[in-house]
Amino acid sequence: MSTMHRIRIYHAVLAVLAILAYLTGDDEGIHAWLGYSVAIVVVFRLLWVLTGNPHVGLMRFYPSFEGLDLSNLFTHPAITKTFMLGIAVSLLSVTATGILMDQGKSIGMASAELIAPAFADDDNDSDDHDNKNESFADEALEEIHELSGNLLLTFVGLHVGYLLIFKRSLAKFMLFIPKPPRKD
């Protein structure tokens, strides 16, 4: 199987998991499991980069605007790479914040804390202060998670729309749409 076919399968798995995670945002259990599944796929992709295959390297996400001018404004590779970078950053952010918020509770690691709790003084005022700080941190994390999810959806929409308009053959390939038979 060619590298491009492997990338296509990876892409499909990641896309389906990310879409399902977004759609199940109100169901914390399923949403968290899908989020962890996305994290596993992302880690797999990062390990895949270590193989040295240029088709899966991280430079594919780095836009270079060299050679961009009015004649190729809509078809220059920097456009696709910019959308892919936005998707990657949003995906990493939404996945990381989701894992931080869940702290392993959904996968049976309820006692695992990513940040060790601080030893508080005996007076109740500091406990109230700690609870307020923790609540603020949890709310901030949740807001970043939701913002990242919405940004991810926006970048995916731009990416898909761009490919369908300007790179239709690549879009069809990535969506497993077979090429029509050649007329000889």
Secondary structure, DSSP 8 states (H G I E B T S, - for coil): --HHHHHHHHHHHHHHHHHHHHHTTT-HHHHHHHHHHHHHHHHHHHHHHTT--GGG-GGGGS---TT--GGGTTT-HHHHHHHHHHHHHHHHHHHHHHHHHHTTGGGT-TT--SS------SSHHHHHHHHHHHHHHHHHHHHHHHHHHHHHHHHHHHHHHHHHHH-HHHHHHHTT--------
